[in-house]
């Protein structure tokens, strides 16, 4: 009888141990799941003014951001400021996309100090200053060489059209050439191209000197999943017919210190950074309220970085001095 009771006691102890182990494993599993759910909720509630990729995989596409250090509000006549160029001595030349006027803005006095009429109304999207002359780019592929008096020395009919929407425009002093890029292009285009116009020979090179492949991992991941984590909404970037990120370049400049090429995507509120060879490296994010649509960029010879932003509802256009903060 004692042996029988002892056997029952041992069986009971085994059952208790088994049940206890099961409860412990179940508890650990649920605890881990709960912690994971809490962490996910914390990520969803994270606040950040900058647009950043939604997933950890795409986080590598954003390598830094723009930080505004000074700004100058533009007068109403430059509400649609579309491009800027450095003239030296605190002066910046600008055009807007409706009038054939070159505006000279003085950063020190904070006002337009000169207006140079050079042509009829038109969609003027780019300006550069080289060899003592202005070069102005119209969105339909026409480039104007203008004296400082406003006299048009020559009008160049380049093999680009309104479908290309030639907004990016930059004087590459190191190679004495103009860089001219596509904002748009034919429907279904797989890349956005940048061409060169040699100022020595005054000839256009039909072969692109740089191209942005819309299927490139950096180019596509930087916008398709870009969200404001505070709202959890997609950023509204356009996609091409194949579902890739459709970057719409509004300006191009070359950093004189690093040699990196910066391509502004005004509608996308971001800047794509390319290597000196033209390979995509990462995006720079920006505060969408401070920079509703970046249309112009310039570097001074000493490396100071300025951008121009079109006006928005209840907000004047402006020129900003910025610095790049890398992550």
N, C-alpha and C positions, 0 to 999 in steps of 0.2 A: 504493500500500500504506500509505504514511504517512497519506494522507487517510482511508482506511478505519479505521485504528487511532484516529485523532483523533475520528472520528464515534462509534466505540464508546465512547470515553472520555467524550465529552459526554453520550451516552445514559445511561451509568452514573451520571454525576453527577446528572442529572435524576431518575433513579429513587431515588437516595439521599436527595435533597432531599424528594421526595414522601413517601417512607416515614418520614423524620424528622418531617415536619409532622404526619402521621397519628398517630405515637406520642405527640407532644407534646399534641395535642388530646385524645386518649384519656386521657392521664395527667392533664390538667387537669380533665377531666370526672369522673374517678374520685376525684380529690383533693377536689373540691367536694362530691361525694356523701358522701365519708367524713366531711368536716367537718360536713355537715348531720346525719349520723347521730350523730356525737359530741355535737353540741349538743342533739339530741333526748334522748339518753341522760342528759345533764346535767340537763335540765329534769325528767325523770322521777325523778331521784334527789334533787331539791331537797327539803329538810326545812322544814316550817312547821307550827306547832301550830294556826294558824287555818285555818278552812275558806275556801278561795278558789276562784273559778271555774276550770274546767279549761282553757278556751281563752282566747286573747288577746282574742277578741271579747267574751267575758263578763266579762273582768277589770274593765271599766268599771262593773259592777254593784256592786262592793265598794269603798266610798269611805273606809273606815276600820275601826277595831276598838275594842273596849272594853279598857281597861287597869285592873286592880284596884289601888287604892291603899291600901285598908284593908278588913277584914272582921270580922264578928261571928257566931260560931256560935250557932245557935238551939237551944233545949232540945228534947227529944223531942216535946213537945206541939205544937211548930210544925214538925214534920218536913215536913208538907204545907202550908207557908205559901203562901198564894195571892194576897195583895195587901197593899200597904203604903200608909200615908198619913202625911204630916208633921204633927206636932202642935206643934213648936217646942221650944226648950230641950232639944235632944238626944233628944227622945222621938218614937217612931214607933209608930203604931197598925197592927195587923196582924190578919188573919183567916186561918183555915185552912179547907180545904174539907170539913170534917166536923162541926165543932162551932159552935153559935150563941154564940160567945164572941169578944169583942174583946180583944186582948192589947195592952198598952202596954209597949213595950220601951224601956229607957233605954240609949242608946249609951255614956254615961259610966260607969255602974255595970255594964254588960254583963249585964243580967238583965231579966226581965219584972217590972215593978213594980206592975202592976195587971191584973186580969182582970174584964171586964164581961160578965156573962151577959145576953143579950137575947132568946134564942129557942131553939127546938128544934134538934136536929141537922139538918144540911142541907148542900148543896153551895154554900157561900158563896165567891164568887170575886172580889169586888171590895169595896174600902172607900175612903171619902173622908170628909173632915172639912170642913164648911162651916157658917157661921153658928152655931157652937157646938154643932152636932149631928153625929153620925155618920150616914153613909148607907152601907148595906151591900147589895151586889147578890148575888142568888142566881142560879144558872145557868139557872133555868127562867123568868126574866123578872120575878121579884118583887124589888122594891126596898124596903128598910126604912129609915125615918127613926128614929133612936135617940137618946135623950137620953144625957148622960154617965153618968147613973145606971143605964142599961140599959133604961129604960122605952121601949117602942116607941110612938112618937107616931102613926105611920101606916104602913100597908103598901100599897104601890102595885102593882097588878096591871097591868103593862105589856103591850102587844100583841106580846110576844115569848115564845118557848117554849123548852123544853128542847132542841129541835132546833137552835135558834140558838146555844145554849150561851153565854150572855152572860157572858163573862169580862172583856173589856176594860172598864174603868170608871175615870172620871177627872173631877175637879171642875175645870171651866174657869172660873177665878175672873174672868177678864176679861169673860166674858159671863154670869156667874152661872148656869151650867148644868152638868148632868152629861152626860158623853159615855158612851154605852153601845154596845158593839160586838158583832159576831158572831164567835165563834171558828169555828163551823161553819155550819149552815144546811141548807136542803133539798139533796138530792142533785143534783149537776149544776149547782149555783149558779155563775154566771159572775163574781160579785164578792162581796166581804165589805163589809158596810155598817156605818156608825156613826151612831147617832141621838142626838138631844139631848132632855134633859128640863129645861125651864125652871124654875128654883127660885123665880122671882118669881110666875109664874102657876100653877106646879105642874102644867104640862101637858106631855105627850109629843108631840114632832113626828114624825109617821110618815114624813116625807120625810127620807131620809138626808142628813146634813150632810157626810159624807165617804164615799167608796166606793173600794175597792181592786179594780181590774180585774185578774182573774187572767191575762188575756191581754196585759197591759201588758209591754213589752219588759224593763223593769227588774225588775218583779215576777217574771216567769217565768225570766229568765236567771239570776237570783240564786240559784236553788235546784235547778233541773233538772240542771245540770251541776256543781253544787258538789261538790268532792271534797277529801279530805285527800291532797295530793300525795305525802306520804310513803308512803301505802298504795296510792294509785291507785284508790280505791273510791268509788262514789257515796255521797253523804251520807245516802241513805235517806229523802229528803223525799217526802211523799205527792204524788200528782198527782190532778187531778180527772178526770172521765170523758173530757175532751177532750185530756188529756195535758199540761195547763198546770200550773205550779207551784201547789200548794194551800197558800198561807200560812194558818196557823191562829193568828190574833191572841190573845195571852193578856193583853195590857195595852196601854194607850195613855196617853201623856203629851205635854205641850207644853213645849218648851224656852223658858223665860221670856226668854232672851237673844236667840235667833235667831228664835223663833216657829215653828221646825220642829216637825213632829209625829212622834213616835217610836212605832212600833208593834212590840211584842215578839212574836216567834214562838217561844214556849217550846219546842215540840217540834222546831222547825227550828234552834234554837240560833243565832239571828240577830235583828237589829233592822232593820226597814225604816224609812228616814227619808223623810218626805214634806215638801213645801214647806208654808208656812202655808196655801196654797190647797188642799192635799191631793194634789198631784201627786208621784208617786214619784220620788225623787232617786237613792238608792243604799242599799245594805245596809251595816250594821256587822257585822263578824264577831266572834267571841269564842272563847276557849279552851274547847273542849267539856268538858274535865276540870274546869275551874274553875267553869263555869256549865252544869251538865247540863240545867237547865230553868228559864229565867227566867220567873217568874210575876208579879212586881210591879216597878213602877218609880215613882220620884218625883223631883221637883226641889224643892229648898228655895227660898224666896224669893230667896236670894242666888245661886242657880244651881248649887248642889252637887247632884250626881247620885248617887242610890242605887238599887240593884236588889235584889230578893230572889230567891233560888233554892231550889227544892224540894230536899229531901234525895234522895240516891241510895244505892245499895248501898254500905255501908261509909263513907258520907259524910253528915254532918249538913247540914241546911238552913242557910242563912246569909243575912245582909244584907251587901251590899258597897257600899263607896263606890268609884265608878269615874270615870274620865275618858275622853273620846273622843279618840282619836288618828287624825286624818285622814291619808290617804295623799297 
